[in-house]
Amino acid sequence: MTRTAGDIGKYASSIGLLVDRCVKREEAFGSVWLVGDDKAATCAHHVVLYEDFLTGLKVSFPSINQEWEVVDAVFHPRFDRKVAHEMAQRSLSTPVPALALQDHNLVILTLSRHLSGLSRDTATTFNKKLALAPLPRMKGLGGEVDELGLALVIQTMTNARKDGSIVISDERNRPAAKLFCRDGRVIYAKFGKLSGEGAVFQMFSQQVTGQFTLQTQNKPEWSVTSMINRPTDSLLIEAHRRMDEIPRMLNELGGHGAAYIRVADILSPQVLAEEVRADAELVWRFLDGGVAIDQLWEDVHIDDYAIYKALLELQRTKQIVEVPYAGHDALNPMQPLDMAPHLLLSPWDEVVSLTVHPTVGRPQIRHGSLVGLLRPNDPWHLLHNLNLPYRAAGSPLFKNGQVIGMHCGMLPLDPQLHALPSHLHQMLWVESIQQCLDTEGKVIAERPSKKSVGLKRPVLPGELDGARIQCPKCNASMLKIARFCGTCGQRLG
């Protein structure tokens, strides 16, 4: 029997989030799902740096407000942990897209319902292990954002009239926010994928904390676009005004975790207030009911206030409606999800992803299609076109209400290619998970016991002439259009 997307949402209690316990600001960085009473599947690249310190991880199940401890991890026997560990170390300082695309990127976690305490000394020791080299700073121009407040930090640095970058980092020295100052003014800013004024506004909206330093520079070391022309005092006043307005706007829109869906296929900008039209056009294509409004800024790349203002105007003009939510009473009890390695898969089959909101536990459902095989004669690694964020890696993908695979990550294709209607993402066929469970990580046969017949690898732009390139680091043969080697992560071209 075919289940609807609403039925799939009932499994939210079986979907968890992988959380690093060692950092002050605990945030989910991956998804997991139950494959047994105390077993959960997720992507191995999430766990490879923690395999000797599993107590540094926990799994949160927001839909039922439970947190479980990770007590064991069994990696798929054909997952190359040595290569993955090397890439994961490099990813601490620079993105390595190929990390998530390793073959059989799978680990089975054993969980315990008892979450033991974690001492500060233990967390500090592990943080040092994963820490980047501390940034150099000018004497006397650094400290903790919490002690002064972000606004006072910015004012203090600009009043010092030193040209350089204010960098705010976490306890592992990973930069979270950057501002570049010149002549006593902030003229460039970067936060996540936001830049300019929007980046500054989002720093306040997200209540950025950490250690701040001032690095003397003549120009920022990151790519910049538009310059901030507003005087710094005016910029800070506007940031606080937006902060004051956001709770009211968020409440009107349904609160954290609320999601909206388009009423029509095409936006009608002429009925909107002129000041929000540009932002509404940016938000429009993401309103499919599968992204919470408080997470949209990561996809749309504008600040919360601008997004909420556009949503309120779209709501007023009846171009969007809130997706109804029945509440936690409609959820099924926590249970292992049904896996279907026997299910026939074909190109353009509809697939559905299920993740959960990290704080309210609301199901987040997105629709897309299978596209084909990643490589000829390899039924294990498939392609799909669901546009999912990085933290969704490890989440289950469904066909007809049963799990057919696990989302791993986006293929790093050249963004200048416009022939594809959407980015392609990699899925690991569920048979790999089933075999890992059956063998408990022991070496298994190369050939699958079943075959997801019917799938063919799609022809991508640049493949018609068979154009390939050899990786200069590991000699793997890759498509010429690839930006990174799928084996070792080396940048190509």
TORBANU-73336 format. One record per residue (C-alpha): residue in one letter; x, y, z. Coordinates in steps of 0.02 Angstrom, whole numbers, plus 32768, in hexadecimal, padded with zeros to 4 digits. Layout:
% residues N
aXYZ/...
This chain:
% residues 493
m800080008000/t804380A97FCE/r80548122805F/t804081DD804D/a80C1825C8086/g80538280811C/d805D81CA814E/i811B81D08140/g811C826581B8/k80DA81EF823E/y8186819F8246/a81D7823D828A/s81F081EE8335/s826A817382E3/i82D481FF8299/g836282448301/l83E982C982F4/l84A182AD8312/v84E5832E838D/d8596835883C6/r859183608485/c863C83B38498/v861384618457/k85B684E384BD/r853885078435/e84F88459840F/e84B6844F835E/a847F83BB82F5/f84F583948266/g84A782F5821F/s840C8288821D/v83F381D58259/w8362815A8252/l833780BD82B1/v83608017825E/g834C7FB082FE/d83117FC783B0/d83B8801283E2/k840980258336/a840D80BE82C7/a845580DC821A/t84AE817981E1/c853B81B1816F/a85E7817281A4/h863B8218817B/h85DC8266820D/v862A81EC8289/v86D881C58246/l8730824A82B1/y86D2820F834C/e86F08153833F/d8769815783D3/f86FB81CE8437/l8647819B8419/t861181E684C0/g862E828E846D/l8591826C8407/k84DB825A8432/v843E823C83CD/s83AB82AF83EC/f82FA827983BF/p82A2832383C1/s81F482DF8399/i81F0827E843D/n826982ED849D/q82E8826484C1/e83A6826084B9/w840781BD84A8/e84BF819784BC/v852A814A8432/v858380B18478/d85C3805883DC/a85DD80748322/v85EE7FF28298/f862A803981F3/h85FE7FE7814E/p86907F728124/r86A77FC18079/f86AB807380BC/d875F80B280B3/r877780F88162/k882C81298146/v8805819680AF/a876781DA8102/h87C7820781A1/e88478268813A/m87C082C680DD/a875E82E7817D/q87FA833581CC/r880D83A68134/s875583D3813B/l876F842481E6/s87C084B8818E/t877D84B180DC/p86E6845A808C/v870783AF803F/p866983837FDB/a86AA82D57FAF/l86A982A58068/a85EE82818067/l85F982247FC1/q866A81957FF7/d863280E77FC4/h85C380908045/n85C3812C80B2/l856A80D2813F/v857C80B381F9/i85058057826D/l84FF80A4831B/t84D0804683B8/l846F80B9842C/s844A80BA84E5/r83B3810F8532/h8420814385C4/l848281E2859D/s851681EA8612/g8568828D8646/l85FC82D785E9/s867F8332864E/r86C183DA8617/d87758398861A/t8746830985A6/a86EF837E852E/t878283F78532/t87FC836B8509/f879583338474/n877D83E68437/k883A83FD8437/k884A836283CC/l87D883AD8346/a880B8463835D/l885584CB82D2/a88EE853782F1/p88BA85D48351/l88AE867282EB/p893386F7830B/r88EF8792835D/m8926883F838E/k895288518445/g88BE888B84AC/l8843887C841B/g87EC87D8843D/g877F877E84BA/e86D4872C84D0/v863C87708477/d85CE873B850A/e862B87AE8580/l860E884D851A/g8580882884A3/l8590882683E6/a856188DE83CF/l85E4891A844B/v866888AA83FC/i864788F88353/q864589A9839A/t86E7898B83FA/m874089488361/t870689D182ED/n87318A57836D/a87E38A128370/r87E98A4682B7/k885489B08288/d8843896A81D8/g882488B081E2/s87AA88228200/i874787FE829D/v873B874182A4/i86C586E9831D/s86F38633833A/d86B685A283A5/e871D85418424/r876C84DC8397/n87A5857D8341/r872A856282B2/p86F6860C826D/a863B862A827E/a862F86E1824A/k86A0876281F9/l869A881F81E8/f871A888A818C/c873A893B81CC/r878B89CF8178/d87988A8381B5/g872D8A5E824D/r869E8A0D81ED/v8661895E81C7/i866189528109/y8658889580EA/a860B8805814C/k85F3874A8139/f858786D2819D/g856386268156/k8538864780A0/l84F986F780C5/s855F8791809F/g8550884D80B5/e84CD889A8126/g846687FA8128/a84F8879C8174/v8504881B8202/f844888168222/q844C87578227/m84DD875782A3/f846A87B2831B/s83D3874782F0/q843786A88313/q848886F583AE/v853986CC8378/t85B186A68406/g8666866D8415/q871486B68418/f8736875383B4/t87DD878C8370/l8817881A8301/q888D87EC8274/t88E8887C8221/q88C888728165/n88BF88E680D0/k882E88848085/p87C087F280BB/e880187438095/w87538708805E/s86F787307FBD/v869187CF7FCF/t860088137F6A/s85A388B17F9A/m85EE892F8012/i8590896680AD/n85708A208093/r850C8A3F8131/p856E8A8E81C3/t85948A0E824A/d85288A6382CF/s84958A628257/l84B989AC822B/l84B2897A82E3/i841389DD8303/e83BF89858270/a83FD88DC82AD/h83AD88F88358/r830B89378309/r82FE889882A4/m8324882F833E/d82958883839A/e821C8864830A/i824887AE82E7/p81EC875C837C/r814887B1834B/m815B87828293/l818B86D082BE/n80F286BF832E/e807F86FE82A3/l80C8867D822D/g80AC85EA82A3/g814E85E48306/h81EB857B82F9/g81D484E4828A/a8142852D8227/a814A8508816D/y80F2855480D7/i80C28517802A/r809B85757F8A/v7FE585837F56/a8012859F7E9E/d80A5856B7E33/i80D3861C7E01/l80F186B17E74/s8087874E7E58/p810187D77E8B/q809288657E4F/v801D88517EE4/l80AB88597F63/a80F288F37FB6/e8183892E7F4C/e820089267FDA/v81ED88697FEF/r81DF88317F3A/a829688047F23/d829C87A27FC5/a81F7874B7F9E/e823E870F7EF8/l82D486C67F53/v8267866E7FD4/w81E386307F5B/r823685937F15/f825D85507FC3/l81A885547FFD/d8180849C7FE0/g814884768092/g81EA841C80BD/v825384AA8105/a822B84FD81AB/i822385BA81A2/d82AB85CF8225/q8321856681B9/l82FE85BD8114/w838E86388129/e840B85AB810C/d83BE85878061/v838386338028/h841F86918063/i83C4872880A9/d83A587518160/d8312871681CA/y82BF87C081D1/a82BE87D38113/i827987228100/y81EF87388181/k81BB87DF8137/a81AD8790808A/l814B86FC80D0/l80CF876E8128/e80B187CB8086/l809C87288025/q802386ED80AB/r7FC2879080A3/t7FAF877F7FE7/k7F7886C97FFC/q800786837F93/i8042860B801A/v7FEF85A680A4/e803685598141/v8049849C813D/p7FD7845381C3/y802583EE824D/a7FBF837382B3/g803983748344/h809B82EE839C/d8000828683C2/a7FF98255830A/l80A88208830D/n80C1814D830D/p8122810483A0/m81DF80FE838D/q820780678321/p8284802882A1/l8255806181F3/d82237FE3816D/m82AE7FC980ED/a82867F8E803D/p83227F507FE1/h82AE7EE57F76/l824E7F7A7F31/l82687F997E77/l82B280467E59/s82A680A57DB5/p82DB81517D78/w826181DA7DA9/d821081757E32/e81CE81EE7EB5/v823481EA7F55/v820F82417FF9/s82898279807F/l826082858138/t82C082F081B4/v828A83438255/h829583F58296/p832183FC8318/t82BF845483A1/v820584338389/g82198386833A/r819F83AA82AE/p81AD83378215/q81FC8389817C/i81CE833480D9/r82148357802D/h81EC83087F85/g825B82E17EF2/s828C82587E78/l830D81D27E5E/v837B81FB7DC9/g83E781617DAB/l848581087DDE/l852281667E0F/r858D80EA7DAE/p856180627D2F/n85417FB77D7D/d85457FFD7E2E/p84997FE97E7F/w84D880267F27/h84F180DF7F01/l8462813B7EAF/l843781EF7E82/h83A082557EB5/n836D830C7EA2/l832883377F4F/n837983DA7F85/l83AA83B18038/p841E841280AD/y84C283CB80F0/r8477839F8199/a83FA832B8140/a848782B38112/g845B820C815F/s839E8222814F/p832F819A8102/l82E181A58056/f823A814F8037/k81DD81057FA5/n812A80CC7FC4/g814180E4807F/q81DA8073808E/v829180A3809E/i82F280857FFD/g839080E48029/m83EE8165808F/h841B82148056/c84D782358056/g84FB82DE8006/m8502834A7F6A/l856F83237ED5/p85F083AF7EC0/l85CC83D67E0A/d860684777DB8/p858684FE7DE6/q85A0854F7D3B/l854584BD7CEA/h848F84EC7CD4/a845084557C72/l840E83FE7D0D/p836B84407D59/s83AA841D7E09/h844383DF7E65/l845E83247E6F/h847582CD7F16/q84B382217F45/m844C819A7F98/l848E80F77FE2/w841C80657FB8/v83CB80188052/e84127F6B802A/s84BC7FAC8063/i846F7FD4810D/q84197F2C8117/q84BA7ECE80F0/c851B7F338171/l84997F0281F3/d849B7E4C81BE/t855A7E3C81C3/e857D7EB48255/g86087F0781F3/k865F7E6881B8/v869E7E5A8105/i860F7E38808F/a86027E017FDB/e861B7E817F54/r85777E587EFB/p84D27E8A7F4B/s845A7E027F7C/k83D17E627F22/k83D67EDE7E95/s837B7F837E82/v835D7F5F7DCB/g83177FDE7D51/l838F806D7D75/k840580B37CF6/r848A81347D15/p845481DC7CC8/v84BD82307C44/l84FF82D47C8B/p853D836C7C2B/g85EF834F7BF1/e85DD82917BEC/l859F82817B3B/d865282817AFC/g868C82137B8E/a86F982A07BD0/r875382697C6E/i87E582A77CD5/q8863824D7D43/c887682867DF7/p892982C57E0F/k892B82857EC3/c88E181D57EC0/n88D681B67E01/a881B81917E09/s87BD81AE7D67/m873982357D7A/l86C182917D08/k870E832E7CC1/i867C83947D05/a86A183607DB9/r86EF83E57E27/f8732836A7EA9/c877082B87EA3/g86EB82427EE6/t877081CF7F30/c87E882417F8D/g879682EE7F84/q8823833F7F21/r87EC83DC7EC3/l87F183BE7E07/g880F84327D74/
